[in-house]
Amino acid sequence: MPSPGDLDAALDLADLADAITGARFRSRDLRIDQKPDRTPVTDADLSVEDAIRTALKERLPADGFFGEEHGGTPDGPRVWIVDPIDGTKNFLRGVPVWATLIALVEHGRPTVGVVSAPALRQRWWAAADSGAWTRRGNEPPAPLHVSGVNRLGDAYLSTTNLGTWPQFHSRAAYLRLVDACWEDRAYGDFLQHCMVAEGIVDIAAEPVVSPWDVAAVRVVVEEAGG
């Protein structure tokens, strides 16, 4: 189980990330490269991951670290998993829907999660057995609860990109799910999972994920009752 200081650490790391991403978002000199899997990475992604790694080494030197950009050690009793910018394509195009995802995984189970989206002026966070919370702008924190929808025919469904379904799973299978639901959209990435935690969306479906995509949002959704 996480200690009270673990969530405080994650929130402080999110503040650190927000300062970096906020300064680089929509900057004219943003540097963009292509990774081997042909997905983009910016200098902001790399700077955030490096800054969080350094801060954790100073604050919690015994903990492991695993980041999307530089990897690390995914196994161990306590490992921090970080996606420096979830939604890099949005970030580099100037779309404000992106976030830093920070999770503490203990013995294979995510126990602390923070999702910080400074361009949207919203943050979501949770710790195991402590509930899930969000804050918009300067408003006070509010508890999160998933919706009470319990029939697929009444469900609001979201995915990230329809084009990834034939690549990693089955477009036909996803379209059958769409047809079975009340409504569908593609809010994408971290946002759809946080919307599930808020009870705004009922299902967030992905054909494939990586640990850094879901470790933080899993805690938030589960602590919100999902």
N, C-alpha and C positions, 0 to 999 in steps of 0.2 A: 504494500500500500504506500502511496506517496505521503511524504511529510508535508506539513503546512508550508514549509519553505520551498517546496518544489513548484507549486503553482505560482508563488511569488517570483521565483526565478524565471519561469516561463513567461510571465507577464512583463518582467523587466527585459527579457530578450526580445519580446515583441516590440517594446518601445525602441530598443536599439535598432531593430530592423526597420521600423517605420521611419526613423530619422534618415536612414540611408535611401530607402525606396522613395520616400517623399521628395528628397532632393534630386533624384535622378528621373522621376516620372515626367515624361514629356520634355526632357532636356534635349537640346539640339545636337549634343555631342555624345549621345548614347551609343555605345559600341555593341554590335550584335554579331555573334558568330553562330555557326551551325554545328551541332553535335553529331556524332556518328549516326545516330538514329534519325537525322535530318530535322530534329526539333531545334528551335532557336534557344540561345542563351545570351543574356546581356551582361555587361559589366556589373550591373546592379545585382543580378542573381549571385554572381561570384563574390561580390563584396559583402553581401548579407551573410552568405554561408560562412565565409572566412571570419567575419566579425562575431557571429554566434559561436563558432567553434572556439575562437580565442577566449571569449567571455566565459564559456563553460569550463574550459581548461583551468581558468583562474578561480572560478567559483566552486566548481564541483569536479576536481581533477580525477577522482576515481571513476567517474561515469564515462560510458562509451558514447560515441557520436557517429551518426550515419546521415549524410546529406545527399541530396539528389545530384549535385554537381561534382563533388569530389569523393563521394563514397565514404568509406570508413569501416567501422566494425559493427555489423548489424546484430551480432549475437552478444549476449552478456546479461548479467542480472539487472543492470540499469543502463539503458541506451536512449539517448536523445535522437529523435528522427526529425529532420528538418527539410521542408521544401521552401527555399528562400523566396521564390515568387511562384505561386501556383496561378497559372494564367499568364505565362510570359508573352504569348502572342497578343493578348489584350494589352499588356503593359507596353510592349514596343510599338503598338499602333495607337496608343493614347486612350484606349478604352479603360475606364476606371474600375473594371471588375477583375481584381487580382488581389492576392493576399499572401502573407507569410504564414506557413503552417508549422507549428512547433509541438512536438509530442514527447512525453517521457514514456518509454516502454519498459516495464518491469517483468522479468521472467516471461517474455513473449506477449504480455498483455499491456496495451496502452492504458495508462492510468491518469495522465494529465494531457490536456489538449488545449491549445490556444490558436485561434484563427484571427488574424488581424488584417483588416482591409482599410487602410488609412484613406484611400481615395474615396471610399464610400462612407468614411467616418463611422465605421462600425467594427466591433470586435465581439467574438464569441469565445467562451472558455468554459472548462469543466475539469473536475477532478473526481476520481472514482469515489462513489458513495457520498458525494457532496453537492450533487445537482449541477445543472448547466445554466449559464447566464449569458446575457448580451448587453452591450451598451452602445447606444447611438449618439454620436456627438458628445455633448456635455450632459446628457440625460443620466439619471441614476441607473445602475444596473437593474435589469429585469430578468426574472427566471424564465427558463425555456421549457416548453411542453410540446410534444408532438401532437398532431391532430387526433381527433376521436374517430376519424374515418376508418371503418373496418370492412368495407366492401370494395372490391376492385372496381366495380362499376361506378363508384362514387369518387375514385381516387384521381388526384392530380399528379401527373407523371412528368419527370424531367430527365433528360440525358445531357451529355456534353456535345457530342458530334456524331450525327447519324453515320457519317462516312467511316467511323471506326468500327461499326458493327460488322460489316462484311469482312473487314480485315482481321478482327480478333474473335468474332463469335458468329452471329447470324443476323443479318438485317431482317429476314423474314420473322425470326423469333421476336425481335424487338417490335416489329410492326404488329404482330399478334397481341403483344402486351399493350401497345398503343390503342388498338381496337377494343380491348377489354376495359380500358380506363375511361373515365369521364372526360378528361382533357389532358393535353400534353404540350410541353414547351421544351426548349433547350436552354435552360439558364446556365448550365455547365459548371464544371470544375467544383471548387469548394462551395460556391454559392448555393447550389442546389441542395447539398447536404445540410448546410446551415439553415436553409429554408424548411427542410424536413424537421429539424430540431425546433424551429419556430412554429411549426404547425401550419405553415403556408402552403407547402408542397407535401404530398403524402409518400411519394416514391422517387428516389434518385437512382437511376439504373446506369451502370457502366459495363461495357464488354470486357474491359481489362483495367487493372489498377496496379500501381506500385506502392510499396509501404509508405513512402512520403506523401502520397496522394490522400491516404485514408486514415493514417494513425491518429492524427489530431481530431479529425471530424468524427471518427468512430466514438471517441470519448464523449464528445459533445452530444451526438445523437443518442447514445445509450443513456447518458445521464438525463436527457430530456424525455426518456421513456420509449425510445425507438429501438 
